[in-house]
Amino acid sequence: MIKPEAKNFDIKTVATWEEKRKGYFVTTGWRKPLPFSCPPVFGGTDHPSPEDLFLAAVATCTLSTILQLCDSLHTEPETLSVTTSAEIQFNRLKNDYEISTIKCMINISGDVFLLQRVCDLIPKYCIIGKHIKPAINYEIKIEPAS
């Protein structure tokens, strides 16, 4: 359903710790170093944490997947927003933190029939979403075009 632009492609990210609680990463296609930090609960600074970046990856991958699927069905959403959230809990048995729940709220408007078909396909085609555990709980709100 998604039109392939290329058969294969590679991505690479290099992360380095520059200061006590702050690092930088450089990734394929983006030469400028981007800052990141520990989560604020662990004394991080005012930069995104790896957990923030993880949720941003889920949100942006979901959004770009929606747009690719819409293109394949010759429709375009009038409005589109994706909000992600996660519950991170301390597991006493493992003495470690783990993500217990990932929620992805999609608000979209346009051709309801076609957008419902698009949204049904997200779990199958979102590269990030289909490869992470726990599974993403999608909540979808489709409004007719105004």
Rosetta constraint file for C-alpha pairs under 8 A:
AtomPair CA 1 CA 69 HARMONIC 7.02 0.50
AtomPair CA 1 CA 72 HARMONIC 6.56 0.50
AtomPair CA 2 CA 68 HARMONIC 6.22 0.50
AtomPair CA 2 CA 69 HARMONIC 5.96 0.50
AtomPair CA 2 CA 72 HARMONIC 6.29 0.50
AtomPair CA 2 CA 125 HARMONIC 7.88 0.50
AtomPair CA 3 CA 68 HARMONIC 7.75 0.50
AtomPair CA 3 CA 72 HARMONIC 7.01 0.50
AtomPair CA 11 CA 27 HARMONIC 7.34 0.50
AtomPair CA 11 CA 28 HARMONIC 5.43 0.50
AtomPair CA 12 CA 27 HARMONIC 5.63 0.50
AtomPair CA 12 CA 28 HARMONIC 5.36 0.50
AtomPair CA 13 CA 25 HARMONIC 6.65 0.50
AtomPair CA 13 CA 26 HARMONIC 5.63 0.50
AtomPair CA 13 CA 27 HARMONIC 4.15 0.50
AtomPair CA 13 CA 28 HARMONIC 6.45 0.50
AtomPair CA 14 CA 25 HARMONIC 5.43 0.50
AtomPair CA 14 CA 26 HARMONIC 5.42 0.50
AtomPair CA 14 CA 27 HARMONIC 6.40 0.50
AtomPair CA 15 CA 23 HARMONIC 7.00 0.50
AtomPair CA 15 CA 24 HARMONIC 5.69 0.50
AtomPair CA 15 CA 25 HARMONIC 4.13 0.50
AtomPair CA 15 CA 26 HARMONIC 6.60 0.50
AtomPair CA 16 CA 23 HARMONIC 5.50 0.50
AtomPair CA 16 CA 24 HARMONIC 5.53 0.50
AtomPair CA 16 CA 25 HARMONIC 6.30 0.50
AtomPair CA 17 CA 21 HARMONIC 7.71 0.50
AtomPair CA 17 CA 22 HARMONIC 6.17 0.50
AtomPair CA 17 CA 23 HARMONIC 4.08 0.50
AtomPair CA 17 CA 24 HARMONIC 6.50 0.50
AtomPair CA 18 CA 22 HARMONIC 6.12 0.50
AtomPair CA 18 CA 23 HARMONIC 5.00 0.50
AtomPair CA 18 CA 24 HARMONIC 6.98 0.50
AtomPair CA 19 CA 23 HARMONIC 6.48 0.50
AtomPair CA 21 CA 37 HARMONIC 5.67 0.50
AtomPair CA 21 CA 38 HARMONIC 5.88 0.50
AtomPair CA 21 CA 43 HARMONIC 7.28 0.50
AtomPair CA 21 CA 44 HARMONIC 5.67 0.50
AtomPair CA 21 CA 45 HARMONIC 6.87 0.50
AtomPair CA 22 CA 35 HARMONIC 7.02 0.50
AtomPair CA 22 CA 36 HARMONIC 5.86 0.50
AtomPair CA 22 CA 37 HARMONIC 4.40 0.50
AtomPair CA 22 CA 38 HARMONIC 6.90 0.50
AtomPair CA 22 CA 44 HARMONIC 7.24 0.50
AtomPair CA 22 CA 45 HARMONIC 6.88 0.50
AtomPair CA 22 CA 47 HARMONIC 7.89 0.50
AtomPair CA 23 CA 35 HARMONIC 5.66 0.50
AtomPair CA 23 CA 36 HARMONIC 5.24 0.50
AtomPair CA 23 CA 37 HARMONIC 5.93 0.50
AtomPair CA 24 CA 33 HARMONIC 5.68 0.50
AtomPair CA 24 CA 34 HARMONIC 5.20 0.50
AtomPair CA 24 CA 35 HARMONIC 4.30 0.50
AtomPair CA 24 CA 36 HARMONIC 5.77 0.50
AtomPair CA 25 CA 33 HARMONIC 5.41 0.50
AtomPair CA 25 CA 34 HARMONIC 5.26 0.50
AtomPair CA 25 CA 35 HARMONIC 6.46 0.50
AtomPair CA 25 CA 36 HARMONIC 7.47 0.50
AtomPair CA 26 CA 30 HARMONIC 6.46 0.50
AtomPair CA 26 CA 31 HARMONIC 6.03 0.50
AtomPair CA 26 CA 32 HARMONIC 6.51 0.50
AtomPair CA 26 CA 33 HARMONIC 4.94 0.50
AtomPair CA 26 CA 34 HARMONIC 6.35 0.50
AtomPair CA 27 CA 31 HARMONIC 6.83 0.50
AtomPair CA 35 CA 47 HARMONIC 6.28 0.50
AtomPair CA 35 CA 48 HARMONIC 7.36 0.50
AtomPair CA 36 CA 47 HARMONIC 5.08 0.50
AtomPair CA 36 CA 48 HARMONIC 4.97 0.50
AtomPair CA 36 CA 49 HARMONIC 5.43 0.50
AtomPair CA 36 CA 50 HARMONIC 7.03 0.50
AtomPair CA 37 CA 44 HARMONIC 5.35 0.50
AtomPair CA 37 CA 45 HARMONIC 5.87 0.50
AtomPair CA 37 CA 46 HARMONIC 7.50 0.50
AtomPair CA 37 CA 47 HARMONIC 5.50 0.50
AtomPair CA 37 CA 48 HARMONIC 5.94 0.50
AtomPair CA 37 CA 49 HARMONIC 4.84 0.50
AtomPair CA 37 CA 50 HARMONIC 7.29 0.50
AtomPair CA 38 CA 42 HARMONIC 6.25 0.50
AtomPair CA 38 CA 43 HARMONIC 6.70 0.50
AtomPair CA 38 CA 44 HARMONIC 4.29 0.50
AtomPair CA 38 CA 45 HARMONIC 7.05 0.50
AtomPair CA 38 CA 48 HARMONIC 7.90 0.50
AtomPair CA 38 CA 49 HARMONIC 5.19 0.50
AtomPair CA 38 CA 50 HARMONIC 7.18 0.50
AtomPair CA 39 CA 43 HARMONIC 6.72 0.50
AtomPair CA 39 CA 44 HARMONIC 5.00 0.50
AtomPair CA 39 CA 45 HARMONIC 7.73 0.50
AtomPair CA 39 CA 48 HARMONIC 7.61 0.50
AtomPair CA 39 CA 49 HARMONIC 5.06 0.50
AtomPair CA 39 CA 50 HARMONIC 7.60 0.50
AtomPair CA 39 CA 51 HARMONIC 7.44 0.50
AtomPair CA 40 CA 44 HARMONIC 4.24 0.50
AtomPair CA 40 CA 45 HARMONIC 6.42 0.50
AtomPair CA 40 CA 46 HARMONIC 7.79 0.50
AtomPair CA 44 CA 49 HARMONIC 7.70 0.50
AtomPair CA 48 CA 52 HARMONIC 5.51 0.50
AtomPair CA 48 CA 53 HARMONIC 6.44 0.50
AtomPair CA 49 CA 53 HARMONIC 6.26 0.50
AtomPair CA 50 CA 54 HARMONIC 6.03 0.50
AtomPair CA 51 CA 55 HARMONIC 6.33 0.50
AtomPair CA 52 CA 56 HARMONIC 6.08 0.50
AtomPair CA 53 CA 57 HARMONIC 6.07 0.50
AtomPair CA 54 CA 58 HARMONIC 6.47 0.50
AtomPair CA 55 CA 59 HARMONIC 6.16 0.50
AtomPair CA 55 CA 84 HARMONIC 6.03 0.50
AtomPair CA 55 CA 85 HARMONIC 6.83 0.50
AtomPair CA 55 CA 86 HARMONIC 7.65 0.50
AtomPair CA 56 CA 60 HARMONIC 5.92 0.50
AtomPair CA 56 CA 84 HARMONIC 7.55 0.50
AtomPair CA 57 CA 61 HARMONIC 5.79 0.50
AtomPair CA 57 CA 128 HARMONIC 7.13 0.50
AtomPair CA 58 CA 62 HARMONIC 6.02 0.50
AtomPair CA 58 CA 84 HARMONIC 7.22 0.50
AtomPair CA 58 CA 128 HARMONIC 6.10 0.50
AtomPair CA 58 CA 129 HARMONIC 6.11 0.50
AtomPair CA 59 CA 63 HARMONIC 6.15 0.50
AtomPair CA 59 CA 82 HARMONIC 5.77 0.50
AtomPair CA 59 CA 83 HARMONIC 6.39 0.50
AtomPair CA 59 CA 84 HARMONIC 5.92 0.50
AtomPair CA 59 CA 104 HARMONIC 7.23 0.50
AtomPair CA 60 CA 64 HARMONIC 6.03 0.50
AtomPair CA 60 CA 82 HARMONIC 7.79 0.50
AtomPair CA 61 CA 65 HARMONIC 5.95 0.50
AtomPair CA 61 CA 126 HARMONIC 6.19 0.50
AtomPair CA 61 CA 127 HARMONIC 7.03 0.50
AtomPair CA 61 CA 128 HARMONIC 6.37 0.50
AtomPair CA 61 CA 129 HARMONIC 7.62 0.50
AtomPair CA 62 CA 66 HARMONIC 6.18 0.50
AtomPair CA 62 CA 82 HARMONIC 7.47 0.50
AtomPair CA 62 CA 122 HARMONIC 6.95 0.50
AtomPair CA 62 CA 126 HARMONIC 5.85 0.50
AtomPair CA 62 CA 129 HARMONIC 7.42 0.50
AtomPair CA 63 CA 67 HARMONIC 6.37 0.50
AtomPair CA 63 CA 80 HARMONIC 7.93 0.50
AtomPair CA 63 CA 81 HARMONIC 7.53 0.50
AtomPair CA 63 CA 82 HARMONIC 6.50 0.50
AtomPair CA 64 CA 68 HARMONIC 6.17 0.50
AtomPair CA 65 CA 69 HARMONIC 6.10 0.50
AtomPair CA 65 CA 122 HARMONIC 6.77 0.50
AtomPair CA 65 CA 125 HARMONIC 6.78 0.50
AtomPair CA 65 CA 126 HARMONIC 5.69 0.50
AtomPair CA 66 CA 70 HARMONIC 6.03 0.50
AtomPair CA 66 CA 118 HARMONIC 6.46 0.50
AtomPair CA 66 CA 119 HARMONIC 7.12 0.50
AtomPair CA 66 CA 122 HARMONIC 6.87 0.50
AtomPair CA 67 CA 71 HARMONIC 6.14 0.50
AtomPair CA 67 CA 76 HARMONIC 7.43 0.50
AtomPair CA 68 CA 72 HARMONIC 6.34 0.50
AtomPair CA 69 CA 73 HARMONIC 6.37 0.50
AtomPair CA 69 CA 118 HARMONIC 5.86 0.50
AtomPair CA 70 CA 74 HARMONIC 6.01 0.50
AtomPair CA 70 CA 75 HARMONIC 5.08 0.50
AtomPair CA 70 CA 76 HARMONIC 5.73 0.50
AtomPair CA 70 CA 77 HARMONIC 7.53 0.50
AtomPair CA 70 CA 114 HARMONIC 7.86 0.50
AtomPair CA 70 CA 115 HARMONIC 7.38 0.50
AtomPair CA 70 CA 118 HARMONIC 6.48 0.50
AtomPair CA 71 CA 75 HARMONIC 5.98 0.50
AtomPair CA 71 CA 76 HARMONIC 6.90 0.50
AtomPair CA 73 CA 114 HARMONIC 7.20 0.50
AtomPair CA 75 CA 111 HARMONIC 7.42 0.50
AtomPair CA 75 CA 114 HARMONIC 7.25 0.50
AtomPair CA 76 CA 110 HARMONIC 7.08 0.50
AtomPair CA 77 CA 108 HARMONIC 6.51 0.50
AtomPair CA 77 CA 109 HARMONIC 5.65 0.50
AtomPair CA 77 CA 110 HARMONIC 4.92 0.50
AtomPair CA 77 CA 111 HARMONIC 7.41 0.50
AtomPair CA 77 CA 115 HARMONIC 7.66 0.50
AtomPair CA 78 CA 108 HARMONIC 7.34 0.50
AtomPair CA 78 CA 109 HARMONIC 5.34 0.50
AtomPair CA 78 CA 110 HARMONIC 5.10 0.50
AtomPair CA 78 CA 145 HARMONIC 6.50 0.50
AtomPair CA 79 CA 107 HARMONIC 7.66 0.50
AtomPair CA 79 CA 108 HARMONIC 5.37 0.50
AtomPair CA 79 CA 109 HARMONIC 5.20 0.50
AtomPair CA 79 CA 110 HARMONIC 7.26 0.50
AtomPair CA 80 CA 106 HARMONIC 7.37 0.50
AtomPair CA 80 CA 107 HARMONIC 5.70 0.50
AtomPair CA 80 CA 108 HARMONIC 4.42 0.50
AtomPair CA 80 CA 109 HARMONIC 6.71 0.50
AtomPair CA 81 CA 106 HARMONIC 5.94 0.50
AtomPair CA 81 CA 107 HARMONIC 5.28 0.50
AtomPair CA 81 CA 108 HARMONIC 6.53 0.50
AtomPair CA 82 CA 104 HARMONIC 6.78 0.50
AtomPair CA 82 CA 105 HARMONIC 5.66 0.50
AtomPair CA 82 CA 106 HARMONIC 4.64 0.50
AtomPair CA 82 CA 107 HARMONIC 6.44 0.50
AtomPair CA 83 CA 104 HARMONIC 5.71 0.50
AtomPair CA 83 CA 105 HARMONIC 5.06 0.50
AtomPair CA 83 CA 106 HARMONIC 6.58 0.50
AtomPair CA 84 CA 102 HARMONIC 7.20 0.50
AtomPair CA 84 CA 103 HARMONIC 5.56 0.50
AtomPair CA 84 CA 104 HARMONIC 4.47 0.50
AtomPair CA 84 CA 105 HARMONIC 6.28 0.50
AtomPair CA 85 CA 102 HARMONIC 5.83 0.50
AtomPair CA 85 CA 103 HARMONIC 5.24 0.50
AtomPair CA 85 CA 104 HARMONIC 6.67 0.50
AtomPair CA 86 CA 99 HARMONIC 6.64 0.50
AtomPair CA 86 CA 100 HARMONIC 7.38 0.50
AtomPair CA 86 CA 101 HARMONIC 5.43 0.50
AtomPair CA 86 CA 102 HARMONIC 4.45 0.50
AtomPair CA 86 CA 103 HARMONIC 6.23 0.50
AtomPair CA 87 CA 99 HARMONIC 5.77 0.50
AtomPair CA 87 CA 100 HARMONIC 5.65 0.50
AtomPair CA 87 CA 101 HARMONIC 5.25 0.50
AtomPair CA 87 CA 102 HARMONIC 6.76 0.50
AtomPair CA 88 CA 97 HARMONIC 6.52 0.50
AtomPair CA 88 CA 98 HARMONIC 5.53 0.50
AtomPair CA 88 CA 99 HARMONIC 4.45 0.50
AtomPair CA 88 CA 100 HARMONIC 5.97 0.50
AtomPair CA 88 CA 101 HARMONIC 7.55 0.50
AtomPair CA 89 CA 97 HARMONIC 5.52 0.50
AtomPair CA 89 CA 98 HARMONIC 5.61 0.50
AtomPair CA 89 CA 99 HARMONIC 6.39 0.50
AtomPair CA 89 CA 100 HARMONIC 6.65 0.50
AtomPair CA 90 CA 95 HARMONIC 7.09 0.50
AtomPair CA 90 CA 96 HARMONIC 5.71 0.50
AtomPair CA 90 CA 97 HARMONIC 4.32 0.50
AtomPair CA 90 CA 98 HARMONIC 6.43 0.50
AtomPair CA 91 CA 95 HARMONIC 5.63 0.50
AtomPair CA 91 CA 96 HARMONIC 5.44 0.50
AtomPair CA 91 CA 97 HARMONIC 5.80 0.50
AtomPair CA 91 CA 98 HARMONIC 6.88 0.50
AtomPair CA 92 CA 96 HARMONIC 6.88 0.50
AtomPair CA 99 CA 134 HARMONIC 7.32 0.50
AtomPair CA 100 CA 134 HARMONIC 6.67 0.50
AtomPair CA 101 CA 134 HARMONIC 6.47 0.50
AtomPair CA 101 CA 135 HARMONIC 7.80 0.50
AtomPair CA 101 CA 136 HARMONIC 7.36 0.50
AtomPair CA 101 CA 137 HARMONIC 7.75 0.50
AtomPair CA 102 CA 134 HARMONIC 6.96 0.50
AtomPair CA 102 CA 135 HARMONIC 7.04 0.50
AtomPair CA 102 CA 136 HARMONIC 5.07 0.50
AtomPair CA 102 CA 137 HARMONIC 6.15 0.50
AtomPair CA 103 CA 136 HARMONIC 5.73 0.50
AtomPair CA 103 CA 137 HARMONIC 4.81 0.50
AtomPair CA 103 CA 138 HARMONIC 6.02 0.50
AtomPair CA 103 CA 139 HARMONIC 7.43 0.50
AtomPair CA 104 CA 136 HARMONIC 6.67 0.50
AtomPair CA 104 CA 137 HARMONIC 6.10 0.50
AtomPair CA 104 CA 138 HARMONIC 4.84 0.50
AtomPair CA 104 CA 139 HARMONIC 6.13 0.50
AtomPair CA 105 CA 138 HARMONIC 5.95 0.50
AtomPair CA 105 CA 139 HARMONIC 4.70 0.50
AtomPair CA 105 CA 140 HARMONIC 5.89 0.50
AtomPair CA 105 CA 141 HARMONIC 7.82 0.50
AtomPair CA 106 CA 138 HARMONIC 7.40 0.50
AtomPair CA 106 CA 139 HARMONIC 6.17 0.50
AtomPair CA 106 CA 140 HARMONIC 4.77 0.50
AtomPair CA 106 CA 141 HARMONIC 6.12 0.50
AtomPair CA 107 CA 140 HARMONIC 6.19 0.50
AtomPair CA 107 CA 141 HARMONIC 4.92 0.50
AtomPair CA 107 CA 142 HARMONIC 6.16 0.50
AtomPair CA 107 CA 143 HARMONIC 7.91 0.50
AtomPair CA 108 CA 115 HARMONIC 7.89 0.50
AtomPair CA 108 CA 140 HARMONIC 7.88 0.50
AtomPair CA 108 CA 141 HARMONIC 6.32 0.50
AtomPair CA 108 CA 142 HARMONIC 5.03 0.50
AtomPair CA 108 CA 143 HARMONIC 6.29 0.50
AtomPair CA 109 CA 115 HARMONIC 7.86 0.50
AtomPair CA 109 CA 142 HARMONIC 5.42 0.50
AtomPair CA 109 CA 143 HARMONIC 4.44 0.50
AtomPair CA 109 CA 144 HARMONIC 5.42 0.50
AtomPair CA 109 CA 145 HARMONIC 5.52 0.50
AtomPair CA 110 CA 115 HARMONIC 7.05 0.50
AtomPair CA 110 CA 142 HARMONIC 7.73 0.50
AtomPair CA 110 CA 143 HARMONIC 6.57 0.50
AtomPair CA 110 CA 144 HARMONIC 5.12 0.50
AtomPair CA 110 CA 145 HARMONIC 4.10 0.50
AtomPair CA 110 CA 146 HARMONIC 7.70 0.50
AtomPair CA 111 CA 115 HARMONIC 5.95 0.50
AtomPair CA 111 CA 144 HARMONIC 6.05 0.50
AtomPair CA 111 CA 145 HARMONIC 6.25 0.50
AtomPair CA 112 CA 116 HARMONIC 5.95 0.50
AtomPair CA 112 CA 142 HARMONIC 6.38 0.50
AtomPair CA 112 CA 143 HARMONIC 6.66 0.50
AtomPair CA 112 CA 144 HARMONIC 5.56 0.50
AtomPair CA 112 CA 145 HARMONIC 7.84 0.50
AtomPair CA 113 CA 117 HARMONIC 6.64 0.50
AtomPair CA 114 CA 118 HARMONIC 6.31 0.50
AtomPair CA 115 CA 119 HARMONIC 6.07 0.50
AtomPair CA 115 CA 142 HARMONIC 7.28 0.50
AtomPair CA 116 CA 120 HARMONIC 6.14 0.50
AtomPair CA 116 CA 142 HARMONIC 7.40 0.50
AtomPair CA 117 CA 121 HARMONIC 6.61 0.50
AtomPair CA 118 CA 122 HARMONIC 6.70 0.50
AtomPair CA 119 CA 140 HARMONIC 7.51 0.50
AtomPair CA 121 CA 125 HARMONIC 6.34 0.50
AtomPair CA 122 CA 126 HARMONIC 5.59 0.50
AtomPair CA 123 CA 129 HARMONIC 6.57 0.50
AtomPair CA 123 CA 130 HARMONIC 5.91 0.50
AtomPair CA 124 CA 130 HARMONIC 6.53 0.50
AtomPair CA 125 CA 130 HARMONIC 7.32 0.50
AtomPair CA 126 CA 130 HARMONIC 5.99 0.50
AtomPair CA 127 CA 131 HARMONIC 6.80 0.50
AtomPair CA 128 CA 132 HARMONIC 6.75 0.50
AtomPair CA 129 CA 135 HARMONIC 7.58 0.50
AtomPair CA 129 CA 136 HARMONIC 6.73 0.50
AtomPair CA 130 CA 135 HARMONIC 7.64 0.50
